[in-house]
Amino acid sequence: MSIRTKLALGLIAILALNLLASLHGFHRLTQAASREAEILETSSDILTLALTAQVHFKKQVQEWKNILLRGSDAELRARYVAQFEQEEGATRAYLERLVGLLQPNPEARAEAEQFLAAHDRLGREYRAALAVYRPEDAAPQLEVDRQVRGIDREPTDLLDRLVDSALAHRETTLAQVQLAARRHQFWTLILTGALMSGTALLLIWLVDRSIGRPIATTEEAARQMDHANAELARAAQAKDEFLAAMSHELRTPLTSILGLSETMGDGLLGPLSAQQEKAARMIHENGTHLLELINDILDMSRVASGQMHLRWDQVPVDQLCEASLRLIGPAAKRKGLRVSLVIDPKARLVRGDSRRLKQMLVNLLGNAVKFTPEGGSIGLDVQADAERGELCFGIWDTGVGIPREQFERLFQPFVQLDSRPARQYDGTGLGLALVSGMAELHHGRIQVESEVGQGSRFEIRLPWDPAAQRADRLQPDSTEAGESGIEAGAREPWRVLLVDDNPGNLEMFSAYLRIRGCEVHTAGSGPEAIRLVHAPRPDVILMDVQMPGMDGLETTRRLRSDPALRTVPIIALTALAMPGDREQCLEAGMDDYLTKPLGLKELHAAVAQWVARTRTAAVRALS
């Protein structure tokens, strides 16, 4: 049950209790008011009857006196006698009605009954006296007067007490009713206050149970979450530090391995026998494979942590596809695979990071080569969907295919569909996870269709704007730019200052650059580089970053503080390849960033490119 429902039910119950209490109080007050009105009405009736009876009784007594005083006239006497009897009957009638109303008041009822008895006696005595009354004879008149004189005092006193008793009973009863009403009002207020207090306490309890405790639980969960996040952050930092250290420690020896094997394979260290050439090629291929594994692990870490940042640009689709196919061409040729490329004429440009787009295509094309038997076919086709605003890169093959029930596991990192020790195809299971992650970074998606024994088709669907298609083309490859720079500056050797604390790297890089015609000076530390930088002034500085004492970043800052060196290109040549390393180097004042290990031709091309750029800028400044 939700918190809102609990509170609603609690409020309904509280309102119902308060309503019942209010109705009960109103009912009791209404009863008290009705009882008070009833008592007032009854008391008024009693008092009215008593007073009326008293009036009629006094008239009865007065009529008797009229008989005695004016009874000499027979006509008057008859009228007085009739009026006497009339008043006597009225008095009795009112008293009998009064006795019925005095049922709840025993004392007044007894007095009323006593009055009735006295009234009856009075009537009998009046009639007995009237029997001996002779209007013409004075002696009987005096006898009658003596006989009835004072006999009305007892009924009169009884009737007066009855009236007083009725008034007293009325006041007493009203006082009792009013006291009961006040008492009821008091207890109603107490009950209402108790209910209101209970309501408040119940609301507090409900809020505490429904909101307070969940809030406390949430706060405790938040504290635990913060603690867990802190632990995760420490674990992530430890992981990043481990990956950075692992990357650096693996890349450093790989730099020498790949560089020397490339130098040997190119025959720069002298002619090799066929067996030696094969060994050098195998060393270079396996070293390159190991480097690819390291790069995949680092890229997977960047994608998972959200630290992979794209360099957005409008990338020519044809150049992207052709460059990707060139990279897998030798492997496809060795297996005798037919390679197809079909590009929709409307698909000219796609927005993205050219390096990461190429990495995705090469990864999928490499899988197509790996899982397609010799003599099969692979292909890359590009289709533009203007209606959906999508560009679809389709990579297909006629290989072994993938069971449909395995599709969900395809894009999970470190997952291989065939994980047996004796599996036919090697790999780490990172490639498809990387492709999926990088496709999402490009705001796209990847999907797959496959049938076992028939082949597979992977599609990368990326956002595409038909209106943004222009005839732009990528700048020439750095390698091509470097080669053109070699010819442009071949008349004068380039002066290169190579700074690295690893003697093997110093020897390998300097030897290769000297073979390519460069004048190379080496420094094994930052302070040594600062001492050598002016003798002579270099055209390019190749700077290692992680060095003991003064690292490459601090060395660069100090070199940049010299006005004479502010235009000298400084290229980071480092085994640091974690997120943020490139930015740190550029922020320190470096112009470019190359990660070890790298091909010697790539290194020479970068040097050529920067020398050509600075010399062109110098020529323009002079002109």
Buried (B, 14 or more C-beta within 10 A) or exposed (E): EEEEEBBEEBBEEBEEBBEEBBEEBEEBBEEBEEBBEEBBEBBEBBBBBBBBBBBBBBBBBBBBBBBBEEBEEEEBBEBBBEBBBBBBEBBBBBBEBBBEBBEEBEEBBBBBBBBBEBBEEBBEBBEEBBEEBEBEEEEBBEBBBEBBEEBBEBBBEBBBBBBEBBBBBBEEBBEEBEEBBEEBBEEBEEBBEEBEEBBEEBBEEBBEBBBEEEEEEEEEEEEEEEEEEEEEEEEBEEBBEEBBEEBBEBBBBBBBBBBBBBBBBBEEBEEBEEEEBEBBBEBBEEBBEBBBBBBBBBBBBBBBEEEBEBEEBBBBBBBBBEBBBEBBBEEBEEBEBEBEEEBBEBBBBBBBBBEBBBBBBBBBBBBBBBBBEEEBBBBBBBBBBEEEEBBBBBBBBBBBBBEEEBBEEBBEBEBBEEEEEEEEEEBBBBBBBBBBBBBEBBEBEBEBBBEEEEBBBBBBBBBBEBEEBEEEEEEEEBBEBBBBBBEEBEEEBBBBBBBBBBEBBBBBBBBBBEBBEBBBBBBBBBEBBBEBBEEEEBBBBBBBBBBEEBBBBEBBEBBBEEEEBEEBBBBBBBBBBBBEBBEBBEEBBBBBBBBBBBBBBBBBBBBBBBBBBBBEEEEEEEE
